[in-house]
Structures are given as C-alpha cells and as structure tokens.
Amino acid sequence: MELVQETYDCIDEIEALLGESLGLQTCGSITIASSEASLKEVEALEEAANRFGIPNERIGRERTAQLLPWIDTEAVDVSLYMPTDAFIDSALLCSGYAKAAARLGVELRPNCKVASLMTEGDRICGVELTNGTRLTAPVVVNAAGAWANLLMRPLHVGLPFTPVRSHFWITAIDRERFPANHPFTVIPDARAFTRSDVGALIIGLRESHCQPFDPSTLTNKLEDFDFRKEAEWTVLDECAPLLKRYLHDIDDLPIAHYMAGPSCYVPDAKFIIGPVRAWKGLFTVTGCCGGGVAAGGGMGRLAAELIMGETPFVDPALFAPERFGEVDPFSEAFQQRCADARSNKKGG
Ligand SMILES: Cc1cc2nc3c(=O)[nH]c(=O)nc-3n(C[C@H](O)[C@H](O)[C@H](O)COP(=O)(O)OP(=O)(O)OC[C@H]3O[C@@H](n4cnc5c(N)ncnc54)[C@H](O)[C@@H]3O)c2cc1C
C-alpha cells in the first residue's frame, strides 16, 4: 500500500510539473467476499486501509447493485467499497514519467537495445548497445521487465521471477449495464477482477494453473510472441462457472476482445528491488507480479533511495533480489514456482 500510495503522489507531482492531466479515473473499488476465506481477506484489507487512512466502508447489497449495475448480488455476503481507488491508462502514465524525467534533466534514449552489461573486475561499469555504442556509468539499473534475466545470464546471476501469462477479456459495449467509470471489483471467490472500459466490462481471470514462459523464448516484440491464445476459450471455460454467481449470463455475454501478456511473477508474489550483491554498481527493479503500474512509483522511489544510500521509506528486505538464495530462472521447476504465485493470488 505504501508503494501504491507513492504512485498516486507521483501522478500529482508529474501533473503539476508538466501542467497536463494523466487522466486518472477515480472510480472507486469494491472487494467482494462470499466465503469465510475471502471475508478474512476483506478484513485484512480493511485493517490496512484504516492504518493508511484510505477511505473504506462496507456497503449493503442494494448500494452494491446501484454502483455495479451488472452484478447479481445474491452471492455477495460482504462488499468493501473504497471510493478513492482509481485506474489509469498505463501508456499515459509511462509517458508521464518519461516526460517528467526529461524535464528534470534525464537524458532519454528511446529505441535503443542493450546488448550486454559491461563489467570491470567485480563491478558493472555501463552498458553496450546493439549498435556497438558503449555507455559507461557507475550504477546500472536492470529494469528490463520480462527480459531482465536475459541480461543477467552472462553474469551468472538469476533474478527470482519468470514471465507468466496474464490476460483479460473485454465484453461488447453495453453502456447501461457497464457504465463508464463504475467501480472496479476484486472477487477472490471467482478468482476474478473487473473494471469498466468505455461502456464495456474488462474481466480478468486467474486460472488454477497459470502458464509460465521460459525467458529465453521471449521475442523482442511481444506481438510476435505465442501466448498460446487458445487459452482465450479454455481459461474462460474453466473460470466462467465461478464468475456466473455474480454475472449470470457470462455464458452468453458477447466477448469483443482478448488480451494476453507476460507478467513477471516471484515465488512469494513480492517485487524484486535493490542491489544485485554479486556485482557492485548493479541494481534491479523487476518482478512486478501484476502490480507494476500500481506500485511503480513506490518501486522507483525505493530503488532511488537504495542507490543514493538514503534511508528507505519501506523495509527493503521484503524485496531483496537474493532473498531466495541462488535460483535458476531458466529451469522449469523454478518457473513453475513462480506460476504458482499467480495461481494462488487472491487479491487485485
Ligand atoms: C494482461 C495484463 C494486465 C495487467 N494489469 C495490471 C494492472 O491492472 N495493474 C498493474 O499494476 N499492473 C498490471 N499488469 C502488470 C504491469 O503491466 C507490469 O507490472 C508492468 O508493465 C511491468 O513494468 P516493467 O517496467 O517492469 O516491465 P515492462 O513494462 O515490460 O518494461 C520493460 C521494458 O524493457 C525493455 N527492454 C527489455 N530488454 C531490453 C534491452 N535489452 N534493452 C533495452 N530495453 C529493453 C522492453 O522493451 C520494455 O519496454 C498487467 C500485465 C498484463 C500482461
């Protein structure tokens, strides 16, 4: 929550600095419990929200139905409404960070591919680009997302994550039932989350056995990568019965789009942020576990504080790259451990 809160603060700062809006949509969120197990999660969320001063209230079925015109509330035992939760277009946020950084003096070099990390003895001293350019630097941060381990491999360091397929479905437009900017939902008992999308509903589902990918099979452009798109229907078939209690006509609902991509999962479902001890001057920020948009501001702040030797605003031990000991991210067994972290994820 501290990391996510930092992202909200970054958005405010960037908007003030650039004098333009990043289009944050404050639609609120509703977490729904229909079992003892998920009620415990709601209680934990409530406790954390109260601790961080984030507005939250339990609402009854009638109010839930008003806020979510598509939901069948019979299966809803408890709804926790957090009215200040928001979503944002991740491309706009990303370009906001880049523009703000440039405004503050950072030199950006878009469309450059790093071929390798340069070493000198036991330290990293820069990067070499695929066009042969060598850039020296006292500190290098590997934030290459799903590809981060490909840059680490020649250094014999394994970062403890693997890319795991994440996906969502978008229904056809029905503006009355799925009004723009109605609250997003987290429904742990259906392994689902939903969010509004210009008059349609985005439905995210987590299958019981998530699909990991070997990082060495990733292509440069994800448009070229085979995400085994037959999952569009097999996963929907598996998960629809769970969601049907809340969305009774899921079997007949027209689905307009399917989106799949790699999310970098870590066995304990916590991010990887900090120094890579084997190489002086090398840091990493990765393993976003499906939360890199929401927590990116806090992840960046923590990394900056560690690099600058400042007192970190959260406990960095939680995110230490070496917390699992030596791992081989190219082994199937390790990739499976990471995929299990997504399969077992309950929250949003
Ligand atoms: C379907 C789906 C839904 C998601 N929903 C959410 C959500 O609701 N909320 C949320 O918070 N997160 C969500 N996520 C996760 C979020 O998208 C990721 O956590 C986030 O994008 C990770 O950011 P990153 O910067 O670590 O990696 P990336 O965004 O992958 O960026 C890494 C960058 O490094 C570049 N790169 C790689 N190798 C090199 C190289 N050798 N040289 C130079 N550049 C290189 C890549 O081109 C890429 O641009 C979702 C992900 C998916 C797939």
PDBQT file of the ligand as one rigid body, heavy atoms in Angstrom, charges set to zero:
ROOT
HETATM    1  C1  LIG A 401      -2.757  -8.535 -19.169  1.00  0.00    +0.000 C 
HETATM    2  C2  LIG A 401      -2.029  -7.743 -18.125  1.00  0.00    +0.000 A 
HETATM    3  C3  LIG A 401      -2.764  -6.984 -17.228  1.00  0.00    +0.000 A 
HETATM    4  C4  LIG A 401      -2.116  -6.230 -16.249  1.00  0.00    +0.000 A 
HETATM    5  N1  LIG A 401      -2.874  -5.473 -15.386  1.00  0.00    +0.000 NA
HETATM    6  C5  LIG A 401      -2.245  -4.723 -14.450  1.00  0.00    +0.000 A 
HETATM    7  C6  LIG A 401      -2.986  -3.911 -13.553  1.00  0.00    +0.000 A 
HETATM    8  O1  LIG A 401      -4.220  -3.877 -13.580  1.00  0.00    +0.000 OA
HETATM    9  N2  LIG A 401      -2.312  -3.177 -12.636  1.00  0.00    +0.000 N 
HETATM   10  C7  LIG A 401      -0.959  -3.189 -12.556  1.00  0.00    +0.000 A 
HETATM   11  O2  LIG A 401      -0.403  -2.510 -11.698  1.00  0.00    +0.000 OA
HETATM   12  N3  LIG A 401      -0.228  -3.947 -13.391  1.00  0.00    +0.000 NA
HETATM   13  C8  LIG A 401      -0.831  -4.720 -14.328  1.00  0.00    +0.000 A 
HETATM   14  N4  LIG A 401      -0.097  -5.512 -15.157  1.00  0.00    +0.000 N 
HETATM   15  C9  LIG A 401       1.349  -5.632 -14.937  1.00  0.00    +0.000 C 
HETATM   16  C10 LIG A 401       2.111  -4.467 -15.498  1.00  0.00    +0.000 C 
HETATM   17  O3  LIG A 401       1.826  -4.313 -16.855  1.00  0.00    +0.000 OA
HETATM   18  C11 LIG A 401       3.604  -4.776 -15.280  1.00  0.00    +0.000 C 
HETATM   19  O4  LIG A 401       3.798  -4.989 -13.893  1.00  0.00    +0.000 OA
HETATM   20  C12 LIG A 401       4.486  -3.626 -15.720  1.00  0.00    +0.000 C 
HETATM   21  O5  LIG A 401       4.305  -3.315 -17.068  1.00  0.00    +0.000 OA
HETATM   22  C13 LIG A 401       5.926  -4.052 -15.534  1.00  0.00    +0.000 C 
HETATM   23  O6  LIG A 401       6.734  -2.946 -15.814  1.00  0.00    +0.000 OA
HETATM   24  P1  LIG A 401       8.276  -3.127 -16.129  1.00  0.00    +0.000 P 
HETATM   25  O7  LIG A 401       8.770  -1.749 -16.401  1.00  0.00    +0.000 OA
HETATM   26  O8  LIG A 401       8.934  -3.949 -15.076  1.00  0.00    +0.000 OA
HETATM   27  O9  LIG A 401       8.337  -4.026 -17.434  1.00  0.00    +0.000 OA
HETATM   28  P2  LIG A 401       7.870  -3.669 -18.897  1.00  0.00    +0.000 P 
HETATM   29  O10 LIG A 401       6.663  -2.807 -18.880  1.00  0.00    +0.000 OA
HETATM   30  O11 LIG A 401       7.807  -4.964 -19.660  1.00  0.00    +0.000 OA
HETATM   31  O12 LIG A 401       9.085  -2.795 -19.446  1.00  0.00    +0.000 OA
HETATM   32  C14 LIG A 401      10.357  -3.350 -19.686  1.00  0.00    +0.000 C 
HETATM   33  C15 LIG A 401      10.943  -2.604 -20.858  1.00  0.00    +0.000 C 
HETATM   34  O13 LIG A 401      12.307  -3.007 -21.023  1.00  0.00    +0.000 OA
HETATM   35  C16 LIG A 401      12.559  -3.055 -22.415  1.00  0.00    +0.000 C 
HETATM   36  N5  LIG A 401      13.722  -3.926 -22.652  1.00  0.00    +0.000 N 
HETATM   37  C17 LIG A 401      13.809  -5.262 -22.495  1.00  0.00    +0.000 A 
HETATM   38  N6  LIG A 401      15.038  -5.716 -22.824  1.00  0.00    +0.000 NA
HETATM   39  C18 LIG A 401      15.749  -4.623 -23.180  1.00  0.00    +0.000 A 
HETATM   40  C19 LIG A 401      17.085  -4.420 -23.635  1.00  0.00    +0.000 A 
HETATM   41  N7  LIG A 401      17.942  -5.447 -23.766  1.00  0.00    +0.000 N 
HETATM   42  N8  LIG A 401      17.475  -3.157 -23.940  1.00  0.00    +0.000 NA
HETATM   43  C20 LIG A 401      16.620  -2.099 -23.800  1.00  0.00    +0.000 A 
HETATM   44  N9  LIG A 401      15.326  -2.232 -23.371  1.00  0.00    +0.000 NA
HETATM   45  C21 LIG A 401      14.908  -3.481 -23.071  1.00  0.00    +0.000 A 
HETATM   46  C22 LIG A 401      11.275  -3.607 -23.012  1.00  0.00    +0.000 C 
HETATM   47  O14 LIG A 401      11.195  -3.301 -24.386  1.00  0.00    +0.000 OA
HETATM   48  C23 LIG A 401      10.230  -2.878 -22.181  1.00  0.00    +0.000 C 
HETATM   49  O15 LIG A 401       9.871  -1.664 -22.759  1.00  0.00    +0.000 OA
HETATM   50  C24 LIG A 401      -0.721  -6.264 -16.168  1.00  0.00    +0.000 A 
HETATM   51  C25 LIG A 401       0.022  -7.034 -17.075  1.00  0.00    +0.000 A 
HETATM   52  C26 LIG A 401      -0.632  -7.770 -18.057  1.00  0.00    +0.000 A 
HETATM   53  C27 LIG A 401       0.181  -8.570 -19.022  1.00  0.00    +0.000 C 
ENDROOT
TORSDOF 0
